[in-house]
Amino acid sequence: MHKKSDGEIRETVRRKYSETALSGVNCCGCGSGCCSPQSADTSAALAMSVGYSEEELQSVPDGANMGLGCGNPQAIAALRHGEVVVDLGSGGGFDCFLAARQVGETGRVIGVDMTPEMVEKARRNALAARCTNAAFRLGEIEYLPVANAEADVVLSNCVVNLSTDKAQVFREAFRVLKSGGRLAIADIVAVADMPEDIRANILLHASCVAGAARVEALEDMLGQAGFQQVSIRLNPESGRLMDQMFPGLGLGAVVASAVIEAIKP
């Protein structure tokens, strides 16, 4: 299996998430395995398994929760009224709608996604929910359509691992944050060297696995971007879940879900 170029990986990810937006089929794998049909009940169960409450699930529009996350960045972001939040890879808008409730009418939430179909889906969900303080923009997380020092908090849920230039993602997050701004990310990270056959599998890139970076590399990228107080905390249960979702690949010993936090000084 030959090594895929960054462009091939990016276009595969874009295509898979376009299909997800249009069909409601989960092509991520962080929740339940690549491209398995997701009922509303299954998506809800998956969201609760990674830290969302039943009350949070009931508060968002139908279809916003697509079962694509690997954690709950809301739980670590400590959002406050009046804050501006940017969500990297906002999908159907799930985390954006939860953030919009927390920041209130005086706050704003900006969701950014690379797939037009996801942006359109999130905008429809916002109209259905009459959510006026969340907006959705088409763009890549490596080049955010957001002004310098606009955000108090940058969120992301199981998306940075999909990028082929994670250092640029962190530089962009640093750029759009205000001084004292916070990074609150749930993501998949590598805890051991990735086997070459896994790394070369383009579908496993789109499934939030093959593109995972080592914890040490992520810490270095965040520091080089300018962040301080960097913290990466692993979920000790995630290895078992990975082995259940991808049987036979031994991924439980290679990747894990994690909470990533940092501060812009």
C-alpha positions as CSV (number, residue, x, y, z in Angstrom):
1,M,0.0,0.0,0.0
2,H,1.7,3.2,-1.1
3,K,2.0,6.3,1.0
4,K,-0.8,8.7,0.3
5,S,-0.1,12.4,-0.4
6,D,-1.5,15.1,1.8
7,G,-3.8,16.1,-1.0
8,E,-5.2,12.6,-1.4
9,I,-5.9,12.4,2.3
10,R,-7.5,15.8,2.5
11,E,-9.8,15.0,-0.4
12,T,-10.8,11.6,1.0
13,V,-11.7,13.2,4.3
14,R,-13.7,15.9,2.5
15,R,-15.6,13.3,0.5
16,K,-16.3,11.1,3.4
17,Y,-17.7,13.9,5.5
18,S,-19.7,15.2,2.6
19,E,-21.3,11.8,2.4
20,T,-21.9,11.8,6.1
21,A,-23.7,15.2,5.9
22,L,-25.9,14.0,3.1
23,S,-26.7,10.5,4.2
24,G,-26.5,10.5,8.0
25,V,-23.9,7.7,7.8
26,N,-21.0,8.0,10.2
27,C,-17.7,7.7,8.3
28,C,-15.5,8.8,11.2
29,G,-15.1,5.6,13.2
30,C,-14.3,7.5,16.4
31,G,-17.7,6.6,17.6
32,S,-18.7,3.3,16.1
33,G,-16.5,2.1,13.2
34,C,-16.1,3.4,9.7
35,C,-19.2,4.1,7.7
36,S,-21.8,2.4,10.0
37,P,-25.4,3.6,9.9
38,Q,-26.2,5.9,12.8
39,S,-29.7,6.0,14.2
40,A,-30.6,8.9,16.5
41,D,-30.6,6.5,19.4
42,T,-27.1,5.2,18.5
43,S,-25.7,8.7,18.1
44,A,-27.2,9.6,21.5
45,A,-25.7,6.6,23.1
46,L,-22.3,7.3,21.6
47,A,-22.4,10.9,22.7
48,M,-23.3,9.9,26.3
49,S,-20.4,7.4,26.3
50,V,-17.9,10.2,25.6
51,G,-19.2,12.6,28.2
52,Y,-22.4,14.4,27.1
53,S,-25.4,14.5,29.3
54,E,-28.9,13.6,28.4
55,E,-30.0,17.2,29.0
56,E,-27.3,18.4,26.5
57,L,-28.5,16.0,23.9
58,Q,-32.1,17.0,24.3
59,S,-31.2,20.7,23.9
60,V,-29.8,20.6,20.4
61,P,-31.8,20.4,17.1
62,D,-32.5,17.0,15.6
63,G,-29.6,15.9,13.4
64,A,-27.0,18.1,15.0
65,N,-25.5,15.2,17.0
66,M,-24.1,12.8,14.3
67,G,-22.1,10.6,16.6
68,L,-18.8,11.8,15.3
69,G,-17.1,13.0,18.5
70,C,-14.5,11.3,20.8
71,G,-15.1,13.5,23.9
72,N,-16.9,16.5,25.2
73,P,-14.9,19.7,24.8
74,Q,-17.7,21.6,26.6
75,A,-16.8,19.8,29.8
76,I,-13.3,21.4,29.9
77,A,-13.9,24.7,28.2
78,A,-15.6,26.4,31.2
79,L,-17.5,28.8,28.8
80,R,-18.8,32.1,30.2
81,H,-21.5,34.5,29.1
82,G,-20.4,36.9,26.5
83,E,-17.5,34.9,25.2
84,V,-16.6,34.3,21.6
85,V,-16.1,30.6,20.7
86,V,-14.6,29.1,17.5
87,D,-15.3,25.4,16.8
88,L,-12.8,23.7,14.4
89,G,-14.6,21.2,12.2
90,S,-18.1,22.0,13.4
91,G,-20.0,19.4,11.4
92,G,-23.7,19.5,12.0
93,G,-23.2,22.1,14.7
94,F,-23.6,19.9,17.8
95,D,-20.9,21.5,20.0
96,C,-21.7,25.0,18.6
97,F,-25.3,24.8,19.8
98,L,-24.2,23.7,23.2
99,A,-21.6,26.5,23.3
100,A,-24.2,29.0,22.1
101,R,-26.4,28.2,25.2
102,Q,-23.5,28.7,27.5
103,V,-22.2,32.1,26.1
104,G,-25.7,33.5,25.9
105,E,-27.1,36.2,23.7
106,T,-24.1,38.5,24.4
107,G,-21.7,35.8,23.2
108,R,-21.0,34.4,19.7
109,V,-20.1,31.0,18.3
110,I,-18.3,30.5,15.0
111,G,-18.3,27.0,13.5
112,V,-15.8,26.3,10.7
113,D,-16.0,23.2,8.5
114,M,-14.3,22.2,5.2
115,T,-17.3,20.6,3.6
116,P,-20.1,22.7,2.1
117,E,-22.7,20.0,2.9
118,M,-21.8,20.1,6.6
119,V,-22.0,23.9,6.7
120,E,-25.4,23.9,5.0
121,K,-26.6,21.2,7.4
122,A,-25.5,23.2,10.4
123,R,-27.1,26.4,9.1
124,R,-30.4,24.5,8.6
125,N,-30.1,23.2,12.1
126,A,-29.5,26.7,13.4
127,L,-32.7,28.0,11.7
128,A,-34.7,25.1,13.0
129,A,-33.5,25.9,16.6
130,R,-33.8,29.6,16.1
131,C,-30.2,29.9,17.3
132,T,-29.1,33.4,16.4
133,N,-25.7,33.5,18.1
134,A,-24.1,30.7,16.2
135,A,-22.8,31.1,12.6
136,F,-21.2,28.6,10.3
137,R,-18.4,29.4,7.8
138,L,-16.8,27.3,5.1
139,G,-13.1,27.0,5.5
140,E,-10.2,24.8,6.4
141,I,-8.9,24.6,10.0
142,E,-5.4,25.3,8.7
143,Y,-6.6,28.6,7.4
144,L,-9.5,29.8,9.5
145,P,-11.9,32.4,8.2
146,V,-11.7,34.2,11.5
147,A,-10.0,37.6,12.4
148,N,-7.0,37.9,14.6
149,A,-7.6,37.8,18.4
150,E,-11.4,37.3,17.9
151,A,-12.0,34.3,20.1
152,D,-11.9,33.7,23.8
153,V,-12.0,29.9,23.3
154,V,-11.2,27.5,20.5
155,L,-13.0,24.1,20.6
156,S,-12.6,21.0,18.5
157,N,-13.9,17.5,18.8
158,C,-12.1,14.6,17.0
159,V,-11.0,16.8,14.1
160,V,-7.3,17.9,14.5
161,N,-6.2,14.3,13.9
162,L,-7.7,14.5,10.4
163,S,-5.4,17.4,9.4
164,T,-2.1,16.7,7.6
165,D,-0.6,19.9,9.0
166,K,-1.4,19.9,12.7
167,A,1.3,22.5,13.5
168,Q,-0.5,25.0,11.2
169,V,-3.8,24.2,12.9
170,F,-2.3,25.2,16.2
171,R,-0.7,28.3,14.8
172,E,-4.1,29.3,13.4
173,A,-5.8,28.6,16.7
174,F,-3.2,30.8,18.5
175,R,-3.7,33.6,15.9
176,V,-7.5,33.8,16.4
177,L,-7.4,33.6,20.2
178,K,-7.3,36.7,22.3
179,S,-4.5,37.1,24.9
180,G,-5.4,34.7,27.7
181,G,-7.6,32.7,25.4
182,R,-8.1,29.0,25.9
183,L,-7.8,25.9,23.7
184,A,-10.1,23.0,24.6
185,I,-9.9,20.0,22.4
186,A,-11.0,16.4,22.4
187,D,-9.1,14.3,19.9
188,I,-7.4,11.0,19.0
189,V,-3.7,10.8,19.7
190,A,-1.0,8.2,19.2
191,V,0.6,6.6,22.3
192,A,3.0,4.4,20.3
193,D,4.5,4.4,16.8
194,M,1.9,3.9,14.2
195,P,2.3,0.7,12.1
196,E,3.1,1.6,8.5
197,D,0.1,-0.4,7.1
198,I,-2.2,1.6,9.4
199,R,-0.6,4.9,8.6
200,A,-0.8,4.2,4.8
201,N,-4.5,3.3,5.0
202,I,-6.4,6.4,3.7
203,L,-9.8,5.2,5.0
204,L,-8.3,4.9,8.5
205,H,-7.2,8.6,8.1
206,A,-10.8,9.5,7.4
207,S,-11.7,7.3,10.4
208,C,-9.8,9.5,12.9
209,V,-7.1,6.9,13.4
210,A,-4.2,6.8,11.0
211,G,-3.5,10.6,11.2
212,A,-3.1,10.7,15.0
213,A,0.1,12.3,16.2
214,R,2.3,11.2,19.1
215,V,1.6,13.1,22.4
216,E,5.1,14.4,22.5
217,A,4.9,15.8,19.0
218,L,1.6,17.5,19.8
219,E,3.1,19.1,22.9
220,D,6.0,20.4,20.8
221,M,3.7,21.8,18.1
222,L,1.6,23.6,20.7
223,G,4.7,25.0,22.4
224,Q,6.1,26.1,19.0
225,A,2.8,27.8,18.2
226,G,3.2,29.9,21.4
227,F,0.8,28.1,23.8
228,Q,1.6,27.7,27.4
229,Q,0.2,25.5,30.2
230,V,-0.2,22.7,27.7
231,S,-1.9,19.6,29.0
232,I,-2.7,16.3,27.2
233,R,-4.7,13.8,29.3
234,L,-5.5,10.4,28.0
235,N,-8.7,8.5,28.5
236,P,-7.7,5.2,30.0
237,E,-10.7,3.4,28.7
238,S,-10.3,4.4,25.1
239,G,-7.8,1.6,24.2
240,R,-10.5,-1.0,24.9
241,L,-13.0,1.0,22.9
242,M,-10.6,1.2,19.9
243,D,-10.2,-2.5,19.9
244,Q,-13.9,-3.0,19.9
245,M,-14.5,-0.5,17.1
246,F,-11.6,-1.8,14.9
247,P,-11.3,-5.5,15.7
248,G,-8.1,-7.2,14.7
249,L,-6.0,-4.1,14.1
250,G,-4.5,-3.8,17.6
251,L,-5.3,-0.1,17.7
252,G,-5.9,-0.1,21.5
253,A,-2.2,-0.2,22.1
254,V,-1.5,2.5,19.5
255,V,-4.1,5.3,19.8
256,A,-6.3,6.8,22.5
257,S,-8.7,9.6,23.0
258,A,-7.4,12.6,24.9
259,V,-8.3,16.0,26.3
260,I,-5.9,18.7,25.0
261,E,-5.8,22.1,26.8
262,A,-3.6,25.1,26.5
263,I,-3.5,28.9,27.1
264,K,-2.4,31.8,24.9
265,P,-0.4,34.0,27.2
